[in-house]
Amino acid sequence: MLPAQPNQSLIDGLECLSALATARVPVGSRELARQLGLEPTRVNRLLKTLASLGIAQQTPTRQYVPGPGMHVLATQSLLGSGLMRHSLAPLESLRDLKLDVAMGVLWRDRVCYLYFASPGMPLALALGRVGLFPAVRSSIGLALLAREPVSHVRTLFPGEQVPEFAGKSFDALLTRLKKVQSTGYARVKQSESTTSLAVAIDNLPASVALSGNLLAFATSTLVRRLTDVA
């Protein structure tokens, strides 16, 4: 929810910061402006400001990549929240199930996976390996959206149709979220052989999930394990 008098310069600067952080390759100011729907001169000025702070860094080809300051911000935020520090041991305790184990947070209409471990994967490779993913296609996303007021969900999905929700309507999404609220967990069939199951963490904007072939497990058993970890 925007305040009565939002600072548009700050909003645009954070949009540039977010887009730069998720870019897979160096990106120029004009390309970034096109992606964000902003005026190129404004984006160029914002990127130069971020570069002067060390948060962005300009390449010899005059494109931009994340600078050391962005990594400092990421590290400080993780240390400050304590989320990852307190989560790793409980998350690792789910590895005996031989399923994918994940933890993510909701960012607008996307899920950011802080941890995503496949069976047998070393812990170091499970951190920050998956990018942003549509919340309505994710059990973590649905578990977290179900905790939001309907008015906020409406701002995230203003149309009558929610294309990424299997092309269904906004009303169908609300019905799904009400079911998540009543059961305490979200379940999403990703493919013929893969289903994900998620439970939100109390008092934190995060959720934990299991995914894979869940047919060999009772749903109640997996929900209980997730709830204990959450």
C-alpha positions, -999 to +999 in steps of 0.1 A: +000+000+000+015+033-011+016+062+014-003+094+007+027+111-007+051+085-021+086+094-030+087+086-067+125+091-070+130+065-043+106+041-060+123+045-094+157+040-078+146+008-061+130-004-093+164+001-111+182-016-082+158-046-083+161-050-121+198-048-120+200-074-093+180-099-113+196-092-146+216-123-158+239-102-180+253-067-180+225-042-190+226-007-205+205+022-193+183+023-224+175-014-221+167-010-184+145+020-191+126-001-217+121-029-193+109-006-165+089+018-188+108+048-175+125+077-193+160+067-204+177+099-191+161+093-157+173+057-156+208+067-167+210+093-139+198+067-113+223+041-125+251+066-123+240+075-087+240+038-078+274+034-094+288+063-074+276+045-042+293+013-053+259-005-055+261-007-092+293-009-114+298+001-150+316-022-174+341-011-201+312-013-226+292+013-205+267-013-193+259-020-156+263-049-133+257-052-095+286-036-076+301-047-042+277-024-024+247-046-035+264-077-020+270-057+012+233-048+014+223-084+008+246-097+035+236-070+060+199-077+054+203-114+060+224-108+091+200-082+104+168-103+099+184-134+113+160-154+090+187-175+072+208-179+104+179-195+122+164-214+093+192-236+079+192-263+106+154-267+105+154-268+067+182-293+066+162-315+089+137-321+061+164-336+038+157-371+050+125-371+030+145-371-002+123-343-016+131-308-028+131-285+002+125-247-002+120-215+017+109-183+000+094-148+006+068-129-013+079-099-033+049-082-049+034-109-072+066-131-072+083-155-049+120-152-042+135-185-031+162-180-004+168-217-001+161-245-026+177-278-021+173-309-042+180-344-028+217-349-023+226-312-030+253-296-008+239-268+014+261-242-002+244-248-036+209-245-021+213-208-013+200-182-038+200-206-068+165-200-080+152-166-093+119-150-090+088-171-098+051-163-102+035-164-068+002-179-081+021-209-096+040-216-063+027-233-032+049-208-012+034-179-031-002-191-024+006-198+013+018-162+017-009-146-005-035-163+017-023-142+046-027-109+028-059-088+029-081-091-002-075-054-009-038-060-012-042-091-034-064-070-057-036-044-061-012-072-071-037-086-097-059-057-109-075-075-138-104-098-138-082-126-152-049-138-136-031-153-166-003-170-146-029-187-124-037-211-153-056-183-170-083-183-143-102-154-129-094-133-099-124-147-081-110-182-087-078-171-071-096-158-041-115-191-037-081-209-038-067-186-012-097-191+011-091-229+009-054-224+019-066-203+049-090-231+060-065-260+055-034-242+067-013-253+037-010-247+000-007-275-026+002-270-063+006-296-090+036-285-110+036-314-134+025-350-137+052-362-114+058-331-092+036-315-066+046-289-040+032-284-005+039-252+016+032-239+050+037-202+060+060-193+089+042-176+118+050-139+123+075-139+094+069-130+057+083-164+046+071-200+039+087-234+037+078-261+011+084-296+000+081-307-037+086-338-058+066-370-061+044-367-030+023-398-037+044-419-014+036-397+015+004-389+034-004-352+031-010-350+069+025-363+076+042-338+053+021-309+066+030-319+102+068-319+093+065-285+075+045-271+104+071-282+129+099-267+109+079-235+103 
